[in-house]
Amino acid sequence: MKMTLPRSLALASVAAVAFAGCLQEGPGVSTSHASALASAPVAAASSTATATARAGLPDFSALVEQVGPAVVNIAVSSVRASGGETAGENPFADDPFYDFLRRFGVPVPGQGGQQGGQPRVQQGVGSGFIVSPDGHVLTNAHVVDGATEVTVRLTDKREFKAKVVGVDKRTDVALLKIDAKNLPTVKIGDAEHAKVGEWVIAVGSPFGFDNTVTAGIISAKARRLPDETYVPFIQTDVAINPGNSGGPLFNLNGEVIGINSQIYSRSGGFMGISFAIPIDTAMKVRDQLQKYGKVQRGRLGVLIQGMDDDLAQTFGLDKAKGALVSQVEPDGPAAKAGLESGDVILAVNGQDVKDSTDLPRVIGDLKPGDKVKLQVWRNKASREFTATLAEMPGEGSKPVAGKGGEKPSGKVGLALRQLESREASRLGVPGGLLVEDVAGPAAKAGVRQGDVIIAVNNQRVTTMQEMTARLDSAGDRFALLVLRGNQRLFIPVRLK
């Protein structure tokens, strides 16, 4: 297949690996990603369909005719604030991949250009699908984020100005409303019972090409992505490109089981891995957005991290499981219930927390004010606590910069200095030791310059003398509790 490399892809080739949310998905021409397995036209001859059936391959034509009318194209307009590059200042400013790459911190030509440019209108496209006959439409939050105008276009060419009922950035789900009646709707499926390896299709508007159909299989379920703690994504190999965001993922029964949301890419275009939000997660968000205009989530008031074999042995667990509490918010629900840093949460209301990524989702599915029973591992024994959840707020500190100079020393490989009282006060800790340089076992374990060590094996350290004493009694395996930015985490260190 002949492939062309337009300017947008030439620009995208500078990208490091990025999880792409397909923001500001503008029109443009890109490499074709035709799906050979779903290429039969709707009006294919019956003999072709019969041959396809004999070969054991699905024919999607009837399915597409059934589900297509409920899939919509979404066009958005937004205004770039003064200070960004205008089209005249930066030749890449109107490129559909430009904002797409900048959003993920990828260096691109012209970034950081002149300040004080004039505001300009930007256009973007996305996809969505109708979930109620009276005009409620689901899409991605990032498709309509910052939009000043949203237009929904149906397959019969009717266009409606849409009202954004609400957005939830934590799950990347948005609910729109158009003024129409008796609209075709999708059937809602059950993502929980979808199987890895089964066929699925996506319908959407990649690069603005309306009602494009692509097909593939489910590659994995319950996939966790960095910084995406509330969504157990469905991974597929269905071709997804800028403009597909917000569109439905259908099973062969014509039921929506997911909302296409992200791709994993080195180029900005599809590379065989895409991710969809499970429809059950999206519908829970839809219900709250429709009722309250926002999503209310429970908050326990802890910072957590994952467990590995080294940490499990350090804390006396038989295997790596649960969510390790690295910090307890003062006066928060967990603190009031009696939880402490170093506790491992093993279950919530009898539901096992197999991995730390399970906890935010389980707690987030509960309402503020709900009481929860927590099974907690502390001092090599299981205990039970009851907490009353608060409401999840918005989000946001800077790590302490090391002054350098000292070389790493000692068996651990740390060059440390005691925090000054003003530094400790600013960080909200009674004291600690700043890592000015790191090497050896500590570096191998993941300790970084600028970390602040505040405990060894959950025993507080504020001076070099305390640190020496703790390390002397710790043996060859121990856990450092460090403050990194505004987060606390345990780092297991092995000396041998």
N, C-alpha and C positions, 0 to 999 in steps of 0.2 A: 504494500500500500504506500503510495506516495505521500509524503508528509511535508507540509510547509511550516516554516517557523516565522510567524508574524512578530512584529515588534514587541507585543505583549509577552510572548514566550521568551524572546531574547532577554527582556528585562527580568522575567521570572527566574531565569537560569542562574542569577546571582544568589538565589535564596538558599539559606541553610534549611535543614529539616524543620517544617512548621506544621502545627495542627491548624488547618485552614478552616475558618468559619465562613468564607465566601462573602465577606462584607463588601458593599458597594459593587454588586455584581453587574457590571455594565455590558452593553453589547460589544461585540468584537468578533473577530474571526479567529478560530483556533484549530488545532489539529483535530481531525475527526476521530471519535472513539466509537466506531460502529460496533454493535454487538452482533456477532455472526449468528448466535443462537436465537436472536429475537428479530431477525431481519425480514421475515416474511411479511409482505404488505397485508393490510386488512382484507383487501379484495383478492387474496391469493386463490388460485384454482383449487378445487376440492382434492384433486390428485396430489397437489403439493402438501396439503394438510395431512392426507392419508400417508404419504411417504414419511412425513415428519413423525406421525404417530407410530409408524412401524419402526422407525429408528429409535424410539423411546425418548424423543425430545419433545418438550411442550410446544404447543402452538398458542401464542398469547393473543391472537387477533380478537377472539370473542371476549376475552377478559378486558382488553383495552377498550373495546366498544362499550362494555358495561360500566367501567369505572371512569372513563375519560371525562364525561360531562361535569363531574363534581370536582375536578382539578382546575385550579385557577392560576392565572398569571398575575403577579403583583409588581407594579411599578411604583417606585418611591422617588420623591424629590427631597433634597436636603440642602442646607446652605452651609458651606465651609466658612468657619469663622475667619475674620481678618487675622493675618499673620501667617497663613499657609501660602504655598506657592500658587500663583495663578498660572493659567495655561501659557501665558507669554513668558513667564520667568522660568518655567521648567517644562521642557518638551515632553516629559513623561506624566505631567499632572493629570491629563485626561485619560491615561492608559487604564483599562479596567483592572489591571493587576497592581497599580501603584498603591492605592490605599490598602488593598488586600495584603500586600507584603509589609507595608509600614505598620499595620495593625499588629503583626507578630514580631516586630523589632528587627526585621531583616534590612540591612543597609541597601539602599537603592539610590541610583543617580539623582542628584538634585535635592536629596533629603537635607533638611536644615538650611534651606535657602533663605532669601531675603525675608525680613519681617515687614509687616505693615501692608501686605497685599490686600486687594479689594475682595470682599466676600463674593463668592460665586456659587451658583446653583449646581449641584451634582445630581445625576440621575443614576438609579440602580434598579435591578430587576431581581425578582425572586419568585418563589412558587408557594402555593398553599392549597388547601382543600376545604370544602364546605362540610360542616358537621351538623348543621341544623337547617331546616327548610326556610327559616326566617332570616337567614343571612349571616350566621356566625361562621367565621373562617379561622382555621388554625394555620400558623406559619412559624418561622423562627423569630426570636426576639431580635437577633442581629440584622435581619432583613429590614425591619422597620425602625431600628434604633436611630434616634435623632431625626427622623423623617418629618418634614413640614407638610407633606401631602402624600397620601397613599391611595393608589388607584387599583381596583380589582377588576380584571377582565375575564369574562367567562368564555367558554368554548363557542358559544353562539354569537360572540363579538360584542355583547353588551358590556358596558363599562360603568362602574360605580365608584364614587368617592367613598373611602372606608374610614370608619372611626376606629382608633386603636383603643380597645376596651381595657387592655392591660398587658404588661410584659413581665416576664420573669427571667432575668438574666442568668440566674443560677442553673436553670434547666434549659435555657435558650428557647423558650416557648412564648409565643404572643397570640393573643386572641383579637380578631378584628370583627367589625359588624358593618354590613352593608344593608341599605334600605331596599330589600327585595323580599318576595314571598314565593312559596312553592318551588323552591330551588332543589335541584338534585343533590343528594348527600351521599357521602361514602358510608360503607359499613365498617363498624369498628370491630377489629379482631382481638385476639388474645396473644399478646407478645410472649407471655410466660410459657405458652405451649408450643411456640415456634421452635423448630428443630434446626440444629446446625446441619448444613448440607441441603436444605430444601430450597426450591426455586422461589425467587421474589423478583418483582419488577418495580422500577421507579418511573414516575411520570412527573415531568416538570419542564422548566424553561431554561436549559443550559445556554448561557451567552445570549439569552433573549429569544431562543428558538422555541416557540410555544409548543406544548403538548408533545414533547419528545419522550419516547419510551426507551428505556434501557433495562437489561435483564442480567441476572446473575444468581448467586446462591448466598445464603447466610454462612459467613465464615467463622463466626464466634459469637457468643452471647455474654452478657454481663461484663463487657470490656470496660475497664477503668482507664480513664485518660488523665494526664497531669492537670491538676487544678480543676477537675470536673468531678466534684465529690457527691453530687446528687443524682447522677444519671448512670445507670448500668447499660452502656451503649450496646446496640446490635451492630456487629461488624459484618460488612458484606463486600463482595467484589463487583457490585453493580456500579457502572460508570456514573459518577457524580461530578459535576463541574460547577463553576460559578453560575448562579441562576437556578440551580436545582434546590438550593437551600429552602427549607420550609415545605417542600413537596412530599407527597405520601410514598411510603414503601408498602406495596401490596403483596399478600400471599396469593397462591393460585386459586383461593376461594373468593378472590375479589375483596378481601378485607384489609383494611389498613392496620399494619402492625408496628409502624414506626414513622417518624418524621426525619427525613434526610437532613443532616445538620453539619457534618464536618468531613474533611478528607485528610489523609496523611500524604504529604507531597513534598518532593524536593524542588518542584518546578512551578507550583501554583496551579497545575492542572492534575487531572486524575491519573493515579499511578497504581490502581488496583486495590486500594484500601479505602473504604468509606464507612461512615458511622451514622447510625440513626438512633433517635431518641425513642425508646419503647412507648407505644401508644398508651399503655396504662399509666405511665408516668405523666405523659402529656395531658391525658384526660383529667387526672387529679388536679393538675395545674389549671386546666380550662375551667373546671367547676369553681375553683376559688377566684379566678380572675372574673368570671361572670357574676359571682355573688358579691365579692368585696373589692374588685378592681386591683387586687394585689394578692400575693400568696403569704399566708401566715404559717410559719414553721416553728416547731419547738426548738428551744436552745437549752443545752445542758450547762454550758459555760466552762468548757475544757478545751485545751489544745492537745491533740493526740498525734501519735506516730505509729507506724507499723512495727510489728514484731518480726524478728528473724531468729535463727537458731541461737546465735550468740546472746541476744537479749533474753530469750526464753530461758537459757541456762543460768544467766546472771540472776534472773528473778525467780528461779526455782520452778518453772513450768515444764511439763513433760514434752511439750512441743510448741512451736510458734503459733499463737492464736490470740485473738482479742485485739483491743486497742489500748496502747500504752499511753497513760495520761502524763504528758510532759509539763503541763501547767494548768492550774486551777484558777479561774477568774475570781478575784476577791468579791465576796458577797453575792456570787452567782448561785444558781440552783445546785450545782455540784458541791460547792464549798459549804453551803447551808446543809446539804445532806451528809457531809463529813468526808467527801472524797479528798484525796491528797495526790500530789505529784508522785509518780512511781506506782500508782495503782494500775492494774490492768483490768479493763472492763470486758468481761467474758460473755455477758448476755444482758438483754433488755427485755423485760416482761416475758422471760422464758425463751426468747428468740436468741439463738447463738450469734455472737459477733465473731464470725470466722476470720475476718480481716478488718484492719482499721478502717478501710473504705466503707464497710457496712454501717458503721456507727452514725455518720452524718445523715445518711439516707433514712435509717430507722428512726432516729430522733426527729429529723425533718418532716417525716410523714405524720408525726404527732402534733397536737395543737398546744399552743401556750396554755398553761394551767393544768395540763394533764399530769397525773402522777405516774411515775415509772419505777419499777423495781429493777435494780441493777445488781447483777452478780459480779463481784469484784474480787480480784486476786491481790492480796496484800500480805507481805511477810510470809510467803510460801503457804498461805491458807486462803480458802474461799470465804468471803463474807457477803452480806446482803445489805444494800442501802436503798432508801426510797427518796426520790427527788421530785420536786414539782417544777415542771419546765417553764421557762420564761419564753419571750418571743425573740426570734432571730432578727437582729438589726441589720444595718448596711455593712460596708467593709473598710481597711488601711493598713515604719519607724525605721529608722535607719540603723544599721549596725554601727557599732563603735569602730572608728578607724584606728588601726594600729599605728604606732609611731615608728615601728621597725627598729633596727639597730642590733638587738640581741640575736644571737644565733641559737637554734634549737639545741637543747642539751638534755642529758639524763637518759635513762632507759626508755622513757616514753616518747621522747623527741619533741618536747614543748619548750618554747621560750615564753615565759609568762611575766606579767607585772601586775601588781595589785591595783584594783580600780581606785581612783581618787573618789573622795566622798561625793563631790558634785557629779561625777560620772555615774556612780551608783544610784544617786538620787534621780538623775535624769532617766535612767533605765528602769527605775522602780524596783531595785533589788537592794538588800542590806549590804551587799558586797560581793566580790568575786574576783577572778583572775583573768585578765585580758590576754588572749593568745596573740603574741607579737610575731611569732614565726613558728613553723611546724614542720616536722620531718619524721622519718622512722615509723614506728607503729601507730602513732597518733595520726599522721598524715594518711597512712594506709587505711585507717578506720574511717576517715572522712572529716576529721577536725580541720577547721579552716582558720587562716589568719583573720583576726577580727572577732572570732567567737569569744564569748565570756563564759568561763567555767564556773558554775555556781554549786556543783555538788559532785561527789564521787560515791558511787553506790548508794545514792540517795541521802548521803550525809553532807550537810552544808560545808562549803569551804569559802572563807573570805580572806585568808592570809596565805602566804607561801608556806608558813610553818604547818598550818592545817592541811594544806595540799600534800606536803611531804609525808605527814603522818598518815593520811588516808591512803596514799599510794603504797607506803611501806606495808600496810596491813591488808591491802587489797589482793595481793598475789598476782598471778599472771593473766587474769581475766577480770575486767571490771567495766562499769558503765559510767561515762561522764555525762552529767546533765549540763548542757550548754545553752546559752542565750544567743540566738542568731537573729539579728534584726528584732522583730517583735514576736519571735517564736522561740519556744523552748523545745529541745529534743534530746533524747538519750542517744548516746553514741557508744556502742560496745567496742572496747579496745582489747586486743590480744597482744601479749608481749612475746609469746612463743607459739 
